[in-house]
């Protein structure tokens, strides 16, 4: 052993080595740069270098949207778990248990009521971290419960979508949530209340074909991937190369499929303005 190694080992036994936390930095999925995690969170999980909007869960979304002290979570509806006794590489019940442990949520759709700049609202948020935000019975029931809470409170219903589509482990029971949520939206309209959708990255599949595109106003966060089916499938079907920005928020806005693209820092104020406009119009009607 060299003299230098003996000195290094002796110092290590006297001075304890400080371990560096592994959560100090965040690697941006947009530009690939490393960002100090505290700075990233203070910027609402938006990259300060390239403006890439990262995915956030219900808790962070509610904290950003609602006035302090006004947020009240709605209880998660109970549904029959694993109705088909489905198993692929692992049992569906095991996947649910793992997702609940990782996210702290009962399922992929969480609703809460509160005030947005003094305006009452019920907000539902899909959590992509929970099995890709997939739509099963619990998501359908959670959506309907949010609509019922909005009607009871005479408040608009705002939904943030983030999903890979229907939950295959529930088969046809998952696809049944498409017409069920559509009927719930009609109940909201019959009550004269606004339904606002905010599309976030990614929103696709059965969710995109259902309640994600039925809002009175369609908003999207910047550069979100929005699609019913995959880009490669479409290209193979039509045998043409699609534009580079195809299936993005900006492409949908430029082609009239959504109303506006709003940065996360501006969403709270924009939603408050829309509530004023839409609630007034519905009351007059």
C-alpha positions in Angstrom: 0.0 0.0 0.0 1.4 3.4 -1.0 1.9 6.3 1.5 -0.9 8.2 -0.2 -3.4 5.4 0.2 -2.4 4.9 3.9 -3.0 8.6 4.6 -6.4 8.5 2.7 -7.6 5.5 4.7 -6.5 7.1 7.9 -8.4 10.3 7.2 -11.5 8.3 6.2 -11.6 6.6 9.6 -11.3 10.0 11.3 -13.5 12.2 9.1 -16.8 10.6 8.1 -17.7 10.7 4.4 -20.7 12.9 3.7 -23.2 11.1 1.4 -24.7 13.3 -1.3 -28.5 12.9 -1.7 -29.5 11.3 -5.0 -32.5 13.7 -5.4 -30.7 17.0 -5.8 -30.9 17.1 -9.6 -33.5 16.6 -12.2 -32.7 15.6 -15.8 -35.0 17.4 -18.2 -36.7 15.1 -20.7 -36.9 18.0 -23.2 -33.4 19.3 -23.5 -31.5 16.7 -21.4 -29.9 19.3 -19.1 -29.5 18.8 -15.4 -31.6 21.2 -13.3 -31.3 21.7 -9.5 -34.4 19.9 -8.2 -35.5 22.7 -5.9 -35.4 25.2 -8.8 -37.4 22.8 -10.9 -40.1 22.3 -8.3 -40.3 26.1 -7.6 -40.9 26.5 -11.4 -43.9 24.2 -11.2 -42.0 21.3 -12.7 -41.3 23.3 -15.9 -37.7 23.3 -17.3 -36.4 26.9 -17.0 -34.1 26.3 -20.0 -36.4 24.8 -22.7 -39.9 25.3 -21.1 -40.6 21.5 -21.1 -43.6 20.9 -18.9 -43.0 17.8 -16.8 -45.7 15.5 -15.6 -47.1 16.3 -12.1 -49.6 14.4 -9.9 -52.9 15.5 -8.3 -51.3 16.8 -5.1 -49.0 19.2 -6.9 -51.7 20.2 -9.3 -54.2 21.0 -6.5 -51.5 23.0 -4.6 -50.9 25.1 -7.7 -54.5 25.7 -8.6 -56.5 26.2 -5.4 -56.4 29.1 -3.1 -54.6 28.3 0.1 -56.7 26.4 2.6 -59.7 25.8 0.3 -58.8 22.4 -1.2 -60.9 19.5 0.0 -60.3 16.0 -1.5 -63.4 14.1 -2.6 -63.6 10.5 -1.3 -62.5 7.9 -3.9 -65.5 5.8 -5.0 -65.2 2.1 -4.3 -65.5 -0.3 -7.2 -65.1 -4.1 -7.7 -61.4 -4.7 -8.0 -60.0 -7.2 -10.5 -63.5 -8.1 -11.8 -61.9 -10.3 -14.6 -59.3 -12.0 -12.3 -56.8 -10.7 -15.0 -53.2 -11.8 -15.0 -50.4 -11.1 -17.5 -46.8 -11.2 -16.3 -48.2 -10.5 -12.8 -51.7 -10.4 -11.3 -53.8 -7.2 -11.8 -54.4 -7.1 -8.0 -50.6 -6.9 -7.6 -50.3 -4.1 -10.1 -52.9 -2.1 -8.2 -51.2 -2.6 -4.9 -47.9 -1.5 -6.3 -49.4 1.6 -7.9 -51.1 2.6 -4.7 -47.9 2.2 -2.8 -46.0 4.3 -5.3 -48.5 7.2 -5.6 -50.5 7.2 -2.4 -53.7 7.4 -4.5 -56.5 4.8 -4.6 -56.6 5.0 -8.4 -55.7 7.1 -11.4 -58.4 9.8 -11.0 -58.5 12.1 -8.0 -61.0 15.0 -7.5 -61.1 17.9 -5.1 -63.2 21.0 -4.6 -62.0 24.5 -3.7 -61.5 28.0 -4.9 -59.5 29.3 -7.8 -58.9 33.0 -7.2 -62.1 33.1 -5.3 -64.2 31.1 -7.8 -65.7 27.8 -6.7 -64.6 24.8 -8.8 -64.4 21.0 -8.7 -61.2 19.7 -10.3 -60.4 16.2 -11.4 -56.8 15.2 -12.1 -55.6 12.0 -13.9 -52.3 10.7 -12.6 -50.1 9.2 -15.3 -47.9 7.7 -12.6 -50.8 5.4 -11.6 -50.7 2.7 -14.3 -50.2 5.2 -17.1 -53.4 7.1 -16.0 -55.4 4.2 -17.6 -59.2 4.4 -17.6 -60.9 1.6 -15.6 -64.0 1.5 -13.5 -62.5 3.5 -10.7 -61.6 6.3 -13.1 -65.1 6.3 -14.6 -66.7 6.4 -11.1 -64.3 9.1 -10.0 -65.2 11.2 -13.0 -68.9 10.8 -12.4 -68.5 11.6 -8.6 -66.7 14.8 -9.6 -69.6 15.8 -11.9 -72.1 15.1 -9.1 -70.0 17.2 -6.7 -69.9 20.0 -9.2 -73.7 19.9 -9.6 -74.2 19.8 -5.9 -71.9 22.8 -5.4 -73.2 24.7 -8.5 -69.6 24.9 -9.7 -67.8 24.2 -12.9 -66.0 20.9 -13.4 -62.4 21.1 -14.6 -60.5 18.0 -15.7 -56.8 17.5 -16.3 -56.3 14.5 -18.5 -53.1 12.4 -18.7 -53.6 8.8 -19.9 -52.4 6.1 -22.1 -56.1 5.0 -22.7 -58.3 2.3 -21.5 -57.1 -0.2 -18.9 -56.7 -3.5 -20.6 -56.9 -5.5 -17.4 -60.6 -4.6 -17.1 -61.5 -5.3 -20.8 -65.0 -4.2 -21.9 -65.7 -2.8 -18.4 -63.0 -0.2 -19.1 -64.5 0.7 -22.5 -67.9 1.2 -20.9 -66.6 4.2 -19.1 -66.5 6.1 -22.4 -70.3 6.4 -22.7 -70.8 6.7 -19.0 -68.6 9.7 -18.7 -70.2 11.2 -21.8 -73.6 10.9 -20.1 -72.2 12.6 -17.0 -71.0 15.5 -19.0 -74.6 15.9 -20.4 -75.8 16.0 -16.8 -73.4 18.8 -16.1 -74.7 20.7 -19.2 -78.3 20.1 -18.1 -77.5 21.7 -14.8 -76.1 24.8 -16.7 -72.6 24.3 -15.5 -69.3 24.6 -17.5 -67.0 21.7 -18.3 -63.4 22.7 -19.0 -60.7 20.3 -20.1 -56.9 20.8 -19.7 -55.0 18.3 -21.8 -51.6 17.4 -20.4 -48.8 15.1 -21.6 -49.7 12.5 -22.7 -53.4 12.1 -23.4 -54.3 9.3 -25.8 -56.5 6.3 -26.6 -60.0 5.9 -25.2 -59.7 8.9 -22.9 -58.8 11.1 -25.9 -61.9 9.6 -27.7 -64.2 10.3 -24.8 -64.3 13.1 -22.1 -60.9 14.6 -23.1 -62.4 16.2 -26.2 -65.8 17.1 -25.0 -65.0 20.3 -23.0 -66.8 23.6 -23.5 -63.3 24.9 -23.7 -60.3 22.8 -24.6 -56.9 23.9 -23.2 -53.6 22.2 -23.5 -50.2 22.6 -21.8 -47.3 23.3 -24.3 -45.8 20.5 -26.3 -48.1 17.8 -24.9 -48.5 14.6 -26.9 -52.2 14.3 -27.8 -53.3 11.3 -29.8 -56.0 8.7 -30.3 -53.6 6.2 -31.8 -49.9 6.0 -32.4 -48.0 8.0 -35.0 -46.4 4.9 -36.6 -49.8 3.1 -36.9 -51.2 6.1 -38.8 -48.2 6.4 -41.1 -48.5 2.7 -41.9 -52.2 3.0 -42.6 -52.1 6.1 -44.9 -48.6 5.3 -46.2 -47.5 8.9 -45.8 -45.0 10.7 -43.6 -46.6 12.9 -40.9 -45.4 16.4 -39.9 -42.8 16.6 -37.2 -45.2 18.4 -34.8 -48.1 16.1 -35.5 -50.1 15.1 -32.4 -48.8 18.0 -30.3 -50.7 20.8 -28.5 -49.5 23.4 -31.0 -50.6 21.3 -34.0 -54.1 20.7 -32.5 -54.4 24.5 -31.8 -53.3 25.5 -35.3 -55.8 23.1 -36.9 -58.7 24.1 -34.7 -59.0 21.0 -32.5 -58.4 22.8 -29.3 -58.9 26.4 -28.2 -55.7 27.5 -26.6 -52.2 26.4 -25.4 -51.5 27.8 -21.9 -48.3 27.6 -19.9 -48.6 26.1 -16.5 -47.7 29.3 -14.7 -50.7 31.1 -16.4 -53.3 28.3 -16.0 -54.7 29.5 -12.7 -55.5 33.0 -13.9 -56.8 31.7 -17.2 -59.1 29.2 -15.6 -60.5 31.9 -13.2 -61.2 34.1 -16.2 -63.0 31.3 -18.1 -65.1 30.5 -15.0 -66.3 34.1 -15.0 -67.2 34.0 -18.7 -68.8 30.6 -18.8 -70.6 30.7 -15.5 -72.1 34.0 -16.4 -73.2 32.8 -19.9 -74.8 29.7 -18.5 -76.6 31.6 -15.8 -78.0 34.0 -18.4 -79.1 31.1 -20.6 
